[in-house]
Amino acid sequence: MADYTTIPDSFKLGVFRIAPNMVLAPMAGVTDSVFRRLVLSLGGCGLVVSEMTNAASVSPKASRRHRLLDYLPEERPISIQLSGSDPDLVATAAAYVEALGPDAIDINCGCPSPKVTGGGHGSALLKDLPKMSQMLKAVKAATNIPITLKFRAGWDDTSLNYIETAKVAEDAGMAAIALHPRTKVQGYAGEADWSRVAEVVRAVAIPVIGSGDVRTPADALLRLEETGVAAVMIGRAAMANPWIFRQIEQLRHGLPLFQPTPQDKHDLVARYLEMCAEVMVERQALGKLKQLIGQFTIGLRGSSQLRRDVQRVNELAAAREVLHNFFEPFISGAEAAVEVPDEVAVIKEGCENGANN
Ligand SMILES: Cc1cc2nc3c(=O)[nH]c(=O)nc-3n(C[C@H](O)[C@H](O)[C@H](O)COP(=O)(O)O)c2cc1C
């Protein structure tokens, strides 16, 4: 069995030490306060990042603080992600966000959504590194907490500029950088090329976080071992298996991996629904369940019917009943919860889903 105990298990983010060095990736429409708290409650996650928030919608003059900026103290350490293109505007928004007390601010220069890049935000900045540099420096000058950059490998295969971008970020005083090593044009096609992440690790002295296609606990530790990254960021796999962070810790220490039972899965989904209902109106809470139910039940026999049933409910009580009826035969042992190939469409549009902020 591999010995993972010699691999670094923490990293420095400015004055903070983040441990374990596993990060919940920002996912627009998914990683709201409820989802982050759900994942954190299961253990093993060292840092969470908010959904991307458009700096233009974060105004000191707004009558109400933007809902995407909401977080609870138990989510610490937490980083809030902003997108934008106007250096002054993003810097003003960052100063405003800093006053809300997060531990770090992340600047998005990776979102490939046309809605985002059309406005010159997200990965559009990969085509204008002088402007990116100006923006990062302006944000750095306006704040005192660690600022980080999340970016992609380049706009397309003919303009790969991840090394240059990493150096721009280092020069602008970023406390760390996170690379999803696909290009903007690539979207989610193909595989994330972690050799690019390794190249960046060698090119800069600041901590580098790698993101992309980490699907299993072993993937996470192998990426750490092979590339020398300071930390690994996990997105889609944490939707399908929110226990992945706990399992990574167990694997690291040579312990048996927690395998969620149907009862655990039921309780998790039910808890997610109740947590949503605590902070959202009924319709919104049901919308969240409808969005994630397919991910939460990947591999369980009959989950496509469950998804259809959940889509039809319009009351919390009905949703609870549908969940109970689905899980009950597995929990009682009447049905084997065999892993079956599932046709669920893995959410992979990246920030396109949530580009409405
Ligand atoms: C639904 C969804 C929403 C996403 N939203 C964001 C976002 O708001 N900001 C961001 O930097 N990346 C976003 N991403 C990209 C992820 O943070 C991550 O870099 C990417 O999904 C690759 O990692 P994975 O294979 O572990 O999912 C999103 C990805 C998904 C699937």
The ligand as an SDF file (V2000), in Angstrom:
LIG
                    3D

 31 33  0  0  0  0  0  0  0  0999 V2000
  -21.1520   23.6160  -11.6700 C   0  0  0  0  0  0  0  0  0  0  0  0
  -19.8050   24.2570  -11.6680 C   0  0  0  0  0  0  0  0  0  0  0  0
  -19.6610   25.5900  -11.3360 C   0  0  0  0  0  0  0  0  0  0  0  0
  -18.4000   26.1800  -11.3170 C   0  0  0  0  0  0  0  0  0  0  0  0
  -18.2680   27.4780  -10.9170 N   0  0  0  0  0  0  0  0  0  0  0  0
  -17.0450   28.0270  -10.7660 C   0  0  0  0  0  0  0  0  0  0  0  0
  -16.8900   29.3130  -10.1990 C   0  0  0  0  0  0  0  0  0  0  0  0
  -17.8560   29.9850   -9.8090 O   0  0  0  0  0  0  0  0  0  0  0  0
  -15.6290   29.8130  -10.0950 N   0  0  0  0  0  0  0  0  0  0  0  0
  -14.5340   29.1040  -10.4990 C   0  0  0  0  0  0  0  0  0  0  0  0
  -13.4140   29.5890  -10.3650 O   0  0  0  0  0  0  0  0  0  0  0  0
  -14.6560   27.8840  -11.0220 N   0  0  0  0  0  0  0  0  0  0  0  0
  -15.8780   27.3170  -11.1500 C   0  0  0  0  0  0  0  0  0  0  0  0
  -16.0000   26.0490  -11.6060 N   0  0  0  0  0  0  0  0  0  0  0  0
  -14.7740   25.2790  -11.9260 C   0  0  0  0  0  0  0  0  0  0  0  0
  -14.3310   24.4420  -10.7150 C   0  0  0  0  0  0  0  0  0  0  0  0
  -13.9580   25.2670   -9.6300 O   0  0  0  0  0  0  0  0  0  0  0  0
  -13.1520   23.5190  -11.0760 C   0  0  0  0  0  0  0  0  0  0  0  0
  -12.0080   24.2810  -11.3600 O   0  0  0  0  0  0  0  0  0  0  0  0
  -13.4640   22.6180  -12.2600 C   0  0  0  0  0  0  0  0  0  0  0  0
  -14.7730   22.0720  -12.1530 O   0  0  0  0  0  0  0  0  0  0  0  0
  -12.4750   21.4620  -12.3760 C   0  0  0  0  0  0  0  0  0  0  0  0
  -12.4500   20.7100  -11.1950 O   0  0  0  0  0  0  0  0  0  0  0  0
  -13.2930   19.3470  -10.9820 P   0  0  0  0  0  0  0  0  0  0  0  0
  -12.9520   18.4130  -12.0760 O   0  0  0  0  0  0  0  0  0  0  0  0
  -12.8340   18.8930   -9.6050 O   0  0  0  0  0  0  0  0  0  0  0  0
  -14.7460   19.7050  -10.9890 O   0  0  0  0  0  0  0  0  0  0  0  0
  -17.2520   25.4390  -11.6580 C   0  0  0  0  0  0  0  0  0  0  0  0
  -17.4100   24.0980  -12.0260 C   0  0  0  0  0  0  0  0  0  0  0  0
  -18.6580   23.5010  -12.0250 C   0  0  0  0  0  0  0  0  0  0  0  0
  -18.7750   22.0500  -12.3880 C   0  0  0  0  0  0  0  0  0  0  0  0
  1  2  1  0
  2  3  1  0
  2 30  2  0
  3  4  2  0
  4  5  1  0
  4 28  1  0
  5  6  2  0
  6  7  1  0
  6 13  1  0
  7  8  2  0
  7  9  1  0
  9 10  1  0
 10 11  2  0
 10 12  1  0
 12 13  2  0
 13 14  1  0
 14 15  1  0
 14 28  1  0
 15 16  1  0
 16 17  1  0
 16 18  1  0
 18 19  1  0
 18 20  1  0
 20 21  1  0
 20 22  1  0
 22 23  1  0
 23 24  1  0
 24 25  2  0
 24 26  1  0
 24 27  1  0
 28 29  2  0
 29 30  1  0
 30 31  1  0
M  END
$$$$
